[in-house]
Amino acid sequence: MRDIPITLKNLPRLPFLALIRLYQMVISPALPTGTCRFEPSCSHFSYQAIVKYGIIKGGALSIWRVLRCQPLHPGGYDPVP
C-alpha cells in the first residue's frame, strides 16, 4: 500500500486495498500454485483497478473479473483497462 499516497481522496480506498493485501499475504500462499486463469491474478487486478478507478468502478471491474474466473473461460492476459 506504499504505492498509493494517503490523501483525503484515497482514504475510502485504503480499507479495501488492505483487505486485498491481507488476502495476498495470508490466503493466497495456501492455495495451489498454477491455478490462476488470468495474468495478472484476480487479486492483483482488483488492487490495480481500485487504485486506478476507485471503489465503485474498480470494484465493478473486480467483480466482473472474478465472475469470469471459471472453467469455461480461457483466461489469459487481461490487464486493467
PDB file of N, CA, C and O in Angstrom:
ATOM      1  N   MET A   1       0.820  -1.187   0.000  1.00  0.00           N
ATOM      2  CA  MET A   1       0.000   0.000   0.000  1.00  0.00           C
ATOM      3  C   MET A   1       0.863   1.248   0.000  1.00  0.00           C
ATOM      4  O   MET A   1       0.361   2.364   0.133  1.00  0.00           O
ATOM      5  N   ARG A   2       2.142   1.053  -0.147  1.00  0.00           N
ATOM      6  CA  ARG A   2       3.027   2.210  -0.208  1.00  0.00           C
ATOM      7  C   ARG A   2       2.949   2.912  -1.551  1.00  0.00           C
ATOM      8  O   ARG A   2       3.443   4.029  -1.701  1.00  0.00           O
ATOM      9  N   ASP A   3       2.324   2.256  -2.536  1.00  0.00           N
ATOM     10  CA  ASP A   3       2.260   2.836  -3.868  1.00  0.00           C
ATOM     11  C   ASP A   3       1.117   3.828  -4.037  1.00  0.00           C
ATOM     12  O   ASP A   3       0.995   4.438  -5.099  1.00  0.00           O
ATOM     13  N   ILE A   4       0.286   4.005  -3.034  1.00  0.00           N
ATOM     14  CA  ILE A   4      -0.819   4.958  -3.110  1.00  0.00           C
ATOM     15  C   ILE A   4      -0.660   5.980  -1.986  1.00  0.00           C
ATOM     16  O   ILE A   4      -0.577   5.604  -0.817  1.00  0.00           O
ATOM     17  N   PRO A   5      -0.619   7.275  -2.329  1.00  0.00           N
ATOM     18  CA  PRO A   5      -0.451   8.285  -1.285  1.00  0.00           C
ATOM     19  C   PRO A   5      -1.690   8.374  -0.396  1.00  0.00           C
ATOM     20  O   PRO A   5      -2.815   8.197  -0.863  1.00  0.00           O
ATOM     21  N   ILE A   6      -1.472   8.648   0.875  1.00  0.00           N
ATOM     22  CA  ILE A   6      -2.583   8.782   1.811  1.00  0.00           C
ATOM     23  C   ILE A   6      -3.097  10.215   1.739  1.00  0.00           C
ATOM     24  O   ILE A   6      -2.549  11.129   2.356  1.00  0.00           O
ATOM     25  N   THR A   7      -4.162  10.381   0.969  1.00  0.00           N
ATOM     26  CA  THR A   7      -4.820  11.677   0.837  1.00  0.00           C
ATOM     27  C   THR A   7      -6.294  11.485   1.154  1.00  0.00           C
ATOM     28  O   THR A   7      -6.769  10.355   1.269  1.00  0.00           O
ATOM     29  N   LEU A   8      -7.008  12.581   1.295  1.00  0.00           N
ATOM     30  CA  LEU A   8      -8.437  12.513   1.582  1.00  0.00           C
ATOM     31  C   LEU A   8      -9.179  11.772   0.471  1.00  0.00           C
ATOM     32  O   LEU A   8     -10.127  11.033   0.738  1.00  0.00           O
ATOM     33  N   LYS A   9      -8.743  11.971  -0.777  1.00  0.00           N
ATOM     34  CA  LYS A   9      -9.369  11.305  -1.921  1.00  0.00           C
ATOM     35  C   LYS A   9      -9.163   9.789  -1.866  1.00  0.00           C
ATOM     36  O   LYS A   9     -10.060   9.028  -2.231  1.00  0.00           O
ATOM     37  N   ASN A  10      -8.002   9.356  -1.419  1.00  0.00           N
ATOM     38  CA  ASN A  10      -7.680   7.930  -1.393  1.00  0.00           C
ATOM     39  C   ASN A  10      -8.121   7.227  -0.113  1.00  0.00           C
ATOM     40  O   ASN A  10      -8.086   5.998  -0.046  1.00  0.00           O
ATOM     41  N   LEU A  11      -8.530   7.973   0.889  1.00  0.00           N
ATOM     42  CA  LEU A  11      -8.871   7.396   2.188  1.00  0.00           C
ATOM     43  C   LEU A  11      -9.935   6.291   2.115  1.00  0.00           C
ATOM     44  O   LEU A  11      -9.764   5.263   2.772  1.00  0.00           O
ATOM     45  N   PRO A  12     -11.027   6.453   1.346  1.00  0.00           N
ATOM     46  CA  PRO A  12     -12.018   5.364   1.284  1.00  0.00           C
ATOM     47  C   PRO A  12     -11.482   4.086   0.639  1.00  0.00           C
ATOM     48  O   PRO A  12     -12.001   3.004   0.914  1.00  0.00           O
ATOM     49  N   ARG A  13     -10.477   4.183  -0.195  1.00  0.00           N
ATOM     50  CA  ARG A  13      -9.921   3.009  -0.881  1.00  0.00           C
ATOM     51  C   ARG A  13      -9.054   2.153   0.037  1.00  0.00           C
ATOM     52  O   ARG A  13      -8.935   0.945  -0.169  1.00  0.00           O
ATOM     53  N   LEU A  14      -8.461   2.761   1.028  1.00  0.00           N
ATOM     54  CA  LEU A  14      -7.457   2.074   1.843  1.00  0.00           C
ATOM     55  C   LEU A  14      -7.952   0.801   2.529  1.00  0.00           C
ATOM     56  O   LEU A  14      -7.227  -0.194   2.521  1.00  0.00           O
ATOM     57  N   PRO A  15      -9.166   0.779   3.129  1.00  0.00           N
ATOM     58  CA  PRO A  15      -9.601  -0.489   3.746  1.00  0.00           C
ATOM     59  C   PRO A  15      -9.744  -1.626   2.734  1.00  0.00           C
ATOM     60  O   PRO A  15      -9.414  -2.772   3.037  1.00  0.00           O
ATOM     61  N   PHE A  16     -10.231  -1.313   1.537  1.00  0.00           N
ATOM     62  CA  PHE A  16     -10.382  -2.336   0.503  1.00  0.00           C
ATOM     63  C   PHE A  16      -9.018  -2.841   0.039  1.00  0.00           C
ATOM     64  O   PHE A  16      -8.821  -4.040  -0.156  1.00  0.00           O
ATOM     65  N   LEU A  17      -8.089  -1.918  -0.133  1.00  0.00           N
ATOM     66  CA  LEU A  17      -6.742  -2.307  -0.551  1.00  0.00           C
ATOM     67  C   LEU A  17      -6.054  -3.131   0.533  1.00  0.00           C
ATOM     68  O   LEU A  17      -5.312  -4.066   0.234  1.00  0.00           O
ATOM     69  N   ALA A  18      -6.303  -2.778   1.796  1.00  0.00           N
ATOM     70  CA  ALA A  18      -5.720  -3.539   2.906  1.00  0.00           C
ATOM     71  C   ALA A  18      -6.274  -4.965   2.937  1.00  0.00           C
ATOM     72  O   ALA A  18      -5.532  -5.911   3.203  1.00  0.00           O
ATOM     73  N   LEU A  19      -7.572  -5.124   2.667  1.00  0.00           N
ATOM     74  CA  LEU A  19      -8.157  -6.465   2.633  1.00  0.00           C
ATOM     75  C   LEU A  19      -7.573  -7.305   1.499  1.00  0.00           C
ATOM     76  O   LEU A  19      -7.326  -8.499   1.665  1.00  0.00           O
ATOM     77  N   ILE A  20      -7.357  -6.677   0.352  1.00  0.00           N
ATOM     78  CA  ILE A  20      -6.760  -7.402  -0.774  1.00  0.00           C
ATOM     79  C   ILE A  20      -5.340  -7.826  -0.426  1.00  0.00           C
ATOM     80  O   ILE A  20      -4.955  -8.963  -0.697  1.00  0.00           O
ATOM     81  N   ARG A  21      -4.555  -6.928   0.171  1.00  0.00           N
ATOM     82  CA  ARG A  21      -3.179  -7.273   0.563  1.00  0.00           C
ATOM     83  C   ARG A  21      -3.174  -8.378   1.617  1.00  0.00           C
ATOM     84  O   ARG A  21      -2.325  -9.268   1.580  1.00  0.00           O
ATOM     85  N   LEU A  22      -4.115  -8.321   2.550  1.00  0.00           N
ATOM     86  CA  LEU A  22      -4.212  -9.370   3.567  1.00  0.00           C
ATOM     87  C   LEU A  22      -4.486 -10.722   2.905  1.00  0.00           C
ATOM     88  O   LEU A  22      -3.871 -11.726   3.263  1.00  0.00           O
ATOM     89  N   TYR A  23      -5.399 -10.747   1.949  1.00  0.00           N
ATOM     90  CA  TYR A  23      -5.674 -11.970   1.190  1.00  0.00           C
ATOM     91  C   TYR A  23      -4.405 -12.456   0.487  1.00  0.00           C
ATOM     92  O   TYR A  23      -4.097 -13.648   0.512  1.00  0.00           O
ATOM     93  N   GLN A  24      -3.672 -11.534  -0.140  1.00  0.00           N
ATOM     94  CA  GLN A  24      -2.467 -11.912  -0.875  1.00  0.00           C
ATOM     95  C   GLN A  24      -1.391 -12.479   0.044  1.00  0.00           C
ATOM     96  O   GLN A  24      -0.632 -13.357  -0.364  1.00  0.00           O
ATOM     97  N   MET A  25      -1.317 -11.993   1.266  1.00  0.00           N
ATOM     98  CA  MET A  25      -0.269 -12.444   2.182  1.00  0.00           C
ATOM     99  C   MET A  25      -0.658 -13.690   2.977  1.00  0.00           C
ATOM    100  O   MET A  25       0.214 -14.486   3.325  1.00  0.00           O
ATOM    101  N   VAL A  26      -1.953 -13.878   3.273  1.00  0.00           N
ATOM    102  CA  VAL A  26      -2.364 -14.961   4.163  1.00  0.00           C
ATOM    103  C   VAL A  26      -3.023 -16.123   3.413  1.00  0.00           C
ATOM    104  O   VAL A  26      -2.628 -17.275   3.589  1.00  0.00           O
ATOM    105  N   ILE A  27      -4.008 -15.831   2.591  1.00  0.00           N
ATOM    106  CA  ILE A  27      -4.793 -16.894   1.958  1.00  0.00           C
ATOM    107  C   ILE A  27      -4.159 -17.382   0.661  1.00  0.00           C
ATOM    108  O   ILE A  27      -4.055 -18.588   0.438  1.00  0.00           O
ATOM    109  N   SER A  28      -3.743 -16.472  -0.178  1.00  0.00           N
ATOM    110  CA  SER A  28      -3.217 -16.838  -1.495  1.00  0.00           C
ATOM    111  C   SER A  28      -2.032 -17.810  -1.436  1.00  0.00           C
ATOM    112  O   SER A  28      -1.982 -18.734  -2.247  1.00  0.00           O
ATOM    113  N   PRO A  29      -1.081 -17.641  -0.514  1.00  0.00           N
ATOM    114  CA  PRO A  29       0.029 -18.607  -0.461  1.00  0.00           C
ATOM    115  C   PRO A  29      -0.411 -20.032  -0.111  1.00  0.00           C
ATOM    116  O   PRO A  29       0.290 -20.990  -0.437  1.00  0.00           O
ATOM    117  N   ALA A  30      -1.559 -20.179   0.546  1.00  0.00           N
ATOM    118  CA  ALA A  30      -2.042 -21.507   0.925  1.00  0.00           C
ATOM    119  C   ALA A  30      -2.746 -22.222  -0.225  1.00  0.00           C
ATOM    120  O   ALA A  30      -2.993 -23.425  -0.142  1.00  0.00           O
ATOM    121  N   LEU A  31      -3.073 -21.500  -1.296  1.00  0.00           N
ATOM    122  CA  LEU A  31      -3.749 -22.102  -2.445  1.00  0.00           C
ATOM    123  C   LEU A  31      -2.733 -22.794  -3.349  1.00  0.00           C
ATOM    124  O   LEU A  31      -1.561 -22.419  -3.364  1.00  0.00           O
ATOM    125  N   PRO A  32      -3.173 -23.795  -4.098  1.00  0.00           N
ATOM    126  CA  PRO A  32      -2.246 -24.476  -5.017  1.00  0.00           C
ATOM    127  C   PRO A  32      -1.718 -23.515  -6.083  1.00  0.00           C
ATOM    128  O   PRO A  32      -2.453 -22.650  -6.561  1.00  0.00           O
ATOM    129  N   THR A  33      -0.468 -23.665  -6.449  1.00  0.00           N
ATOM    130  CA  THR A  33       0.116 -22.790  -7.468  1.00  0.00           C
ATOM    131  C   THR A  33      -0.351 -23.213  -8.851  1.00  0.00           C
ATOM    132  O   THR A  33      -0.692 -24.372  -9.083  1.00  0.00           O
ATOM    133  N   GLY A  34      -0.358 -22.256  -9.757  1.00  0.00           N
ATOM    134  CA  GLY A  34      -0.732 -22.544 -11.130  1.00  0.00           C
ATOM    135  C   GLY A  34      -2.221 -22.663 -11.374  1.00  0.00           C
ATOM    136  O   GLY A  34      -2.632 -23.182 -12.412  1.00  0.00           O
ATOM    137  N   THR A  35      -3.039 -22.196 -10.448  1.00  0.00           N
ATOM    138  CA  THR A  35      -4.484 -22.314 -10.624  1.00  0.00           C
ATOM    139  C   THR A  35      -5.119 -21.056 -11.210  1.00  0.00           C
ATOM    140  O   THR A  35      -6.297 -21.078 -11.567  1.00  0.00           O
ATOM    141  N   CYS A  36      -4.378 -19.978 -11.316  1.00  0.00           N
ATOM    142  CA  CYS A  36      -4.935 -18.734 -11.855  1.00  0.00           C
ATOM    143  C   CYS A  36      -5.104 -18.850 -13.366  1.00  0.00           C
ATOM    144  O   CYS A  36      -4.192 -19.284 -14.069  1.00  0.00           O
ATOM    145  N   ARG A  37      -6.261 -18.465 -13.854  1.00  0.00           N
ATOM    146  CA  ARG A  37      -6.544 -18.480 -15.288  1.00  0.00           C
ATOM    147  C   ARG A  37      -6.037 -17.215 -15.959  1.00  0.00           C
ATOM    148  O   ARG A  37      -5.778 -17.202 -17.163  1.00  0.00           O
ATOM    149  N   PHE A  38      -5.900 -16.170 -15.188  1.00  0.00           N
ATOM    150  CA  PHE A  38      -5.572 -14.865 -15.745  1.00  0.00           C
ATOM    151  C   PHE A  38      -4.200 -14.389 -15.299  1.00  0.00           C
ATOM    152  O   PHE A  38      -3.655 -14.839 -14.292  1.00  0.00           O
ATOM    153  N   GLU A  39      -3.668 -13.478 -16.070  1.00  0.00           N
ATOM    154  CA  GLU A  39      -2.452 -12.747 -15.705  1.00  0.00           C
ATOM    155  C   GLU A  39      -2.772 -11.274 -15.906  1.00  0.00           C
ATOM    156  O   GLU A  39      -3.131 -10.911 -17.027  1.00  0.00           O
ATOM    157  N   PRO A  40      -2.675 -10.425 -14.946  1.00  0.00           N
ATOM    158  CA  PRO A  40      -2.337 -10.656 -13.539  1.00  0.00           C
ATOM    159  C   PRO A  40      -3.459 -11.408 -12.813  1.00  0.00           C
ATOM    160  O   PRO A  40      -4.584 -11.496 -13.305  1.00  0.00           O
ATOM    161  N   SER A  41      -3.132 -11.940 -11.647  1.00  0.00           N
ATOM    162  CA  SER A  41      -4.124 -12.689 -10.872  1.00  0.00           C
ATOM    163  C   SER A  41      -5.280 -11.769 -10.489  1.00  0.00           C
ATOM    164  O   SER A  41      -5.162 -10.546 -10.563  1.00  0.00           O
ATOM    165  N   CYS A  42      -6.381 -12.359 -10.085  1.00  0.00           N
ATOM    166  CA  CYS A  42      -7.573 -11.564  -9.764  1.00  0.00           C
ATOM    167  C   CYS A  42      -7.319 -10.581  -8.616  1.00  0.00           C
ATOM    168  O   CYS A  42      -7.839  -9.466  -8.633  1.00  0.00           O
ATOM    169  N   SER A  43      -6.532 -10.982  -7.632  1.00  0.00           N
ATOM    170  CA  SER A  43      -6.272 -10.064  -6.518  1.00  0.00           C
ATOM    171  C   SER A  43      -5.393  -8.896  -6.963  1.00  0.00           C
ATOM    172  O   SER A  43      -5.615  -7.763  -6.536  1.00  0.00           O
ATOM    173  N   HIS A  44      -4.405  -9.155  -7.808  1.00  0.00           N
ATOM    174  CA  HIS A  44      -3.578  -8.064  -8.318  1.00  0.00           C
ATOM    175  C   HIS A  44      -4.392  -7.156  -9.237  1.00  0.00           C
ATOM    176  O   HIS A  44      -4.245  -5.934  -9.196  1.00  0.00           O
ATOM    177  N   PHE A  45      -5.241  -7.745 -10.057  1.00  0.00           N
ATOM    178  CA  PHE A  45      -6.123  -6.977 -10.931  1.00  0.00           C
ATOM    179  C   PHE A  45      -7.024  -6.073 -10.090  1.00  0.00           C
ATOM    180  O   PHE A  45      -7.168  -4.889 -10.391  1.00  0.00           O
ATOM    181  N   SER A  46      -7.628  -6.626  -9.041  1.00  0.00           N
ATOM    182  CA  SER A  46      -8.532  -5.859  -8.184  1.00  0.00           C
ATOM    183  C   SER A  46      -7.809  -4.702  -7.510  1.00  0.00           C
ATOM    184  O   SER A  46      -8.326  -3.586  -7.454  1.00  0.00           O
ATOM    185  N   TYR A  47      -6.624  -4.970  -7.005  1.00  0.00           N
ATOM    186  CA  TYR A  47      -5.841  -3.916  -6.357  1.00  0.00           C
ATOM    187  C   TYR A  47      -5.559  -2.783  -7.343  1.00  0.00           C
ATOM    188  O   TYR A  47      -5.761  -1.610  -7.026  1.00  0.00           O
ATOM    189  N   GLN A  48      -5.093  -3.142  -8.539  1.00  0.00           N
ATOM    190  CA  GLN A  48      -4.775  -2.131  -9.554  1.00  0.00           C
ATOM    191  C   GLN A  48      -6.021  -1.368  -9.993  1.00  0.00           C
ATOM    192  O   GLN A  48      -5.961  -0.154 -10.190  1.00  0.00           O
ATOM    193  N   ALA A  49      -7.150  -2.063 -10.149  1.00  0.00           N
ATOM    194  CA  ALA A  49      -8.385  -1.418 -10.587  1.00  0.00           C
ATOM    195  C   ALA A  49      -8.890  -0.426  -9.546  1.00  0.00           C
ATOM    196  O   ALA A  49      -9.340   0.663  -9.902  1.00  0.00           O
ATOM    197  N   ILE A  50      -8.825  -0.783  -8.271  1.00  0.00           N
ATOM    198  CA  ILE A  50      -9.294   0.121  -7.218  1.00  0.00           C
ATOM    199  C   ILE A  50      -8.367   1.318  -7.091  1.00  0.00           C
ATOM    200  O   ILE A  50      -8.835   2.434  -6.864  1.00  0.00           O
ATOM    201  N   VAL A  51      -7.070   1.112  -7.231  1.00  0.00           N
ATOM    202  CA  VAL A  51      -6.133   2.244  -7.198  1.00  0.00           C
ATOM    203  C   VAL A  51      -6.410   3.189  -8.362  1.00  0.00           C
ATOM    204  O   VAL A  51      -6.419   4.407  -8.186  1.00  0.00           O
ATOM    205  N   LYS A  52      -6.633   2.633  -9.544  1.00  0.00           N
ATOM    206  CA  LYS A  52      -6.796   3.452 -10.749  1.00  0.00           C
ATOM    207  C   LYS A  52      -8.170   4.116 -10.842  1.00  0.00           C
ATOM    208  O   LYS A  52      -8.261   5.290 -11.200  1.00  0.00           O
ATOM    209  N   TYR A  53      -9.241   3.380 -10.524  1.00  0.00           N
ATOM    210  CA  TYR A  53     -10.596   3.871 -10.772  1.00  0.00           C
ATOM    211  C   TYR A  53     -11.416   4.172  -9.525  1.00  0.00           C
ATOM    212  O   TYR A  53     -12.477   4.787  -9.630  1.00  0.00           O
ATOM    213  N   GLY A  54     -10.961   3.761  -8.359  1.00  0.00           N
ATOM    214  CA  GLY A  54     -11.748   3.983  -7.153  1.00  0.00           C
ATOM    215  C   GLY A  54     -12.579   2.756  -6.798  1.00  0.00           C
ATOM    216  O   GLY A  54     -12.527   1.729  -7.474  1.00  0.00           O
ATOM    217  N   ILE A  55     -13.347   2.889  -5.718  1.00  0.00           N
ATOM    218  CA  ILE A  55     -14.072   1.748  -5.171  1.00  0.00           C
ATOM    219  C   ILE A  55     -15.201   1.287  -6.094  1.00  0.00           C
ATOM    220  O   ILE A  55     -15.363   0.086  -6.312  1.00  0.00           O
ATOM    221  N   ILE A  56     -15.977   2.214  -6.633  1.00  0.00           N
ATOM    222  CA  ILE A  56     -17.168   1.828  -7.409  1.00  0.00           C
ATOM    223  C   ILE A  56     -16.772   1.164  -8.731  1.00  0.00           C
ATOM    224  O   ILE A  56     -17.101   0.000  -8.962  1.00  0.00           O
ATOM    225  N   LYS A  57     -16.076   1.887  -9.588  1.00  0.00           N
ATOM    226  CA  LYS A  57     -15.723   1.327 -10.896  1.00  0.00           C
ATOM    227  C   LYS A  57     -14.688   0.208 -10.750  1.00  0.00           C
ATOM    228  O   LYS A  57     -14.803  -0.833 -11.397  1.00  0.00           O
ATOM    229  N   GLY A  58     -13.684   0.420  -9.904  1.00  0.00           N
ATOM    230  CA  GLY A  58     -12.678  -0.616  -9.687  1.00  0.00           C
ATOM    231  C   GLY A  58     -13.276  -1.869  -9.074  1.00  0.00           C
ATOM    232  O   GLY A  58     -12.895  -2.986  -9.424  1.00  0.00           O
ATOM    233  N   GLY A  59     -14.222  -1.677  -8.151  1.00  0.00           N
ATOM    234  CA  GLY A  59     -14.907  -2.823  -7.557  1.00  0.00           C
ATOM    235  C   GLY A  59     -15.748  -3.576  -8.573  1.00  0.00           C
ATOM    236  O   GLY A  59     -15.786  -4.806  -8.568  1.00  0.00           O
ATOM    237  N   ALA A  60     -16.429  -2.829  -9.454  1.00  0.00           N
ATOM    238  CA  ALA A  60     -17.237  -3.463 -10.503  1.00  0.00           C
ATOM    239  C   ALA A  60     -16.350  -4.255 -11.466  1.00  0.00           C
ATOM    240  O   ALA A  60     -16.690  -5.375 -11.848  1.00  0.00           O
ATOM    241  N   LEU A  61     -15.220  -3.674 -11.854  1.00  0.00           N
ATOM    242  CA  LEU A  61     -14.282  -4.394 -12.719  1.00  0.00           C
ATOM    243  C   LEU A  61     -13.766  -5.657 -12.029  1.00  0.00           C
ATOM    244  O   LEU A  61     -13.604  -6.699 -12.664  1.00  0.00           O
ATOM    245  N   SER A  62     -13.512  -5.553 -10.737  1.00  0.00           N
ATOM    246  CA  SER A  62     -13.013  -6.704  -9.971  1.00  0.00           C
ATOM    247  C   SER A  62     -14.051  -7.817  -9.903  1.00  0.00           C
ATOM    248  O   SER A  62     -13.724  -8.991 -10.080  1.00  0.00           O
ATOM    249  N   ILE A  63     -15.296  -7.447  -9.646  1.00  0.00           N
ATOM    250  CA  ILE A  63     -16.363  -8.447  -9.575  1.00  0.00           C
ATOM    251  C   ILE A  63     -16.542  -9.127 -10.929  1.00  0.00           C
ATOM    252  O   ILE A  63     -16.696 -10.346 -10.998  1.00  0.00           O
ATOM    253  N   TRP A  64     -16.521  -8.334 -12.017  1.00  0.00           N
ATOM    254  CA  TRP A  64     -16.653  -8.901 -13.357  1.00  0.00           C
ATOM    255  C   TRP A  64     -15.504  -9.875 -13.645  1.00  0.00           C
ATOM    256  O   TRP A  64     -15.705 -10.919 -14.265  1.00  0.00           O
ATOM    257  N   ARG A  65     -14.328  -9.528 -13.199  1.00  0.00           N
ATOM    258  CA  ARG A  65     -13.161 -10.396 -13.407  1.00  0.00           C
ATOM    259  C   ARG A  65     -13.320 -11.718 -12.658  1.00  0.00           C
ATOM    260  O   ARG A  65     -13.050 -12.780 -13.218  1.00  0.00           O
ATOM    261  N   VAL A  66     -13.751 -11.664 -11.413  1.00  0.00           N
ATOM    262  CA  VAL A  66     -13.916 -12.881 -10.614  1.00  0.00           C
ATOM    263  C   VAL A  66     -15.029 -13.755 -11.203  1.00  0.00           C
ATOM    264  O   VAL A  66     -14.924 -14.982 -11.186  1.00  0.00           O
ATOM    265  N   LEU A  67     -16.082 -13.140 -11.718  1.00  0.00           N
ATOM    266  CA  LEU A  67     -17.162 -13.912 -12.337  1.00  0.00           C
ATOM    267  C   LEU A  67     -16.694 -14.649 -13.595  1.00  0.00           C
ATOM    268  O   LEU A  67     -17.228 -15.707 -13.925  1.00  0.00           O
ATOM    269  N   ARG A  68     -15.713 -14.103 -14.287  1.00  0.00           N
ATOM    270  CA  ARG A  68     -15.175 -14.760 -15.480  1.00  0.00           C
ATOM    271  C   ARG A  68     -14.173 -15.857 -15.140  1.00  0.00           C
ATOM    272  O   ARG A  68     -13.774 -16.616 -16.023  1.00  0.00           O
ATOM    273  N   CYS A  69     -13.767 -15.954 -13.905  1.00  0.00           N
ATOM    274  CA  CYS A  69     -12.783 -16.965 -13.499  1.00  0.00           C
ATOM    275  C   CYS A  69     -13.500 -18.288 -13.242  1.00  0.00           C
ATOM    276  O   CYS A  69     -13.813 -18.633 -12.102  1.00  0.00           O
ATOM    277  N   GLN A  70     -13.750 -19.012 -14.317  1.00  0.00           N
ATOM    278  CA  GLN A  70     -14.437 -20.294 -14.241  1.00  0.00           C
ATOM    279  C   GLN A  70     -13.945 -21.180 -15.387  1.00  0.00           C
ATOM    280  O   GLN A  70     -13.328 -20.680 -16.327  1.00  0.00           O
ATOM    281  N   PRO A  71     -14.206 -22.469 -15.322  1.00  0.00           N
ATOM    282  CA  PRO A  71     -13.618 -23.411 -16.289  1.00  0.00           C
ATOM    283  C   PRO A  71     -13.966 -23.160 -17.757  1.00  0.00           C
ATOM    284  O   PRO A  71     -13.201 -23.568 -18.631  1.00  0.00           O
ATOM    285  N   LEU A  72     -15.078 -22.512 -18.057  1.00  0.00           N
ATOM    286  CA  LEU A  72     -15.465 -22.301 -19.448  1.00  0.00           C
ATOM    287  C   LEU A  72     -14.773 -21.105 -20.089  1.00  0.00           C
ATOM    288  O   LEU A  72     -14.844 -20.932 -21.306  1.00  0.00           O
ATOM    289  N   HIS A  73     -14.109 -20.283 -19.292  1.00  0.00           N
ATOM    290  CA  HIS A  73     -13.406 -19.110 -19.826  1.00  0.00           C
ATOM    291  C   HIS A  73     -11.935 -19.466 -20.019  1.00  0.00           C
ATOM    292  O   HIS A  73     -11.325 -20.065 -19.132  1.00  0.00           O
ATOM    293  N   PRO A  74     -11.354 -19.106 -21.171  1.00  0.00           N
ATOM    294  CA  PRO A  74      -9.961 -19.493 -21.422  1.00  0.00           C
ATOM    295  C   PRO A  74      -8.932 -18.749 -20.573  1.00  0.00           C
ATOM    296  O   PRO A  74      -7.814 -19.235 -20.407  1.00  0.00           O
ATOM    297  N   GLY A  75      -9.288 -17.573 -20.030  1.00  0.00           N
ATOM    298  CA  GLY A  75      -8.324 -16.808 -19.239  1.00  0.00           C
ATOM    299  C   GLY A  75      -7.335 -16.096 -20.129  1.00  0.00           C
ATOM    300  O   GLY A  75      -7.691 -15.647 -21.219  1.00  0.00           O
ATOM    301  N   GLY A  76      -6.084 -15.986 -19.677  1.00  0.00           N
ATOM    302  CA  GLY A  76      -5.046 -15.321 -20.454  1.00  0.00           C
ATOM    303  C   GLY A  76      -4.678 -13.967 -19.873  1.00  0.00           C
ATOM    304  O   GLY A  76      -5.006 -13.652 -18.729  1.00  0.00           O
ATOM    305  N   TYR A  77      -3.987 -13.170 -20.688  1.00  0.00           N
ATOM    306  CA  TYR A  77      -3.546 -11.845 -20.249  1.00  0.00           C
ATOM    307  C   TYR A  77      -4.729 -10.891 -20.302  1.00  0.00           C
ATOM    308  O   TYR A  77      -5.345 -10.716 -21.354  1.00  0.00           O
ATOM    309  N   ASP A  78      -5.047 -10.277 -19.170  1.00  0.00           N
ATOM    310  CA  ASP A  78      -6.202  -9.394 -19.054  1.00  0.00           C
ATOM    311  C   ASP A  78      -5.859  -8.253 -18.099  1.00  0.00           C
ATOM    312  O   ASP A  78      -6.199  -8.317 -16.918  1.00  0.00           O
ATOM    313  N   PRO A  79      -5.190  -7.206 -18.596  1.00  0.00           N
ATOM    314  CA  PRO A  79      -4.799  -6.107 -17.714  1.00  0.00           C
ATOM    315  C   PRO A  79      -5.981  -5.200 -17.377  1.00  0.00           C
ATOM    316  O   PRO A  79      -7.040  -5.285 -17.999  1.00  0.00           O
ATOM    317  N   VAL A  80      -5.787  -4.346 -16.400  1.00  0.00           N
ATOM    318  CA  VAL A  80      -6.792  -3.336 -16.054  1.00  0.00           C
ATOM    319  C   VAL A  80      -6.900  -2.372 -17.229  1.00  0.00           C
ATOM    320  O   VAL A  80      -5.884  -1.870 -17.709  1.00  0.00           O
ATOM    321  N   PRO A  81      -8.133  -2.102 -17.706  1.00  0.00           N
ATOM    322  CA  PRO A  81      -8.275  -1.186 -18.864  1.00  0.00           C
ATOM    323  C   PRO A  81      -7.866   0.231 -18.537  1.00  0.00           C
ATOM    324  O   PRO A  81      -7.929   1.107 -19.401  1.00  0.00           O
TER     325      PRO A  81
END
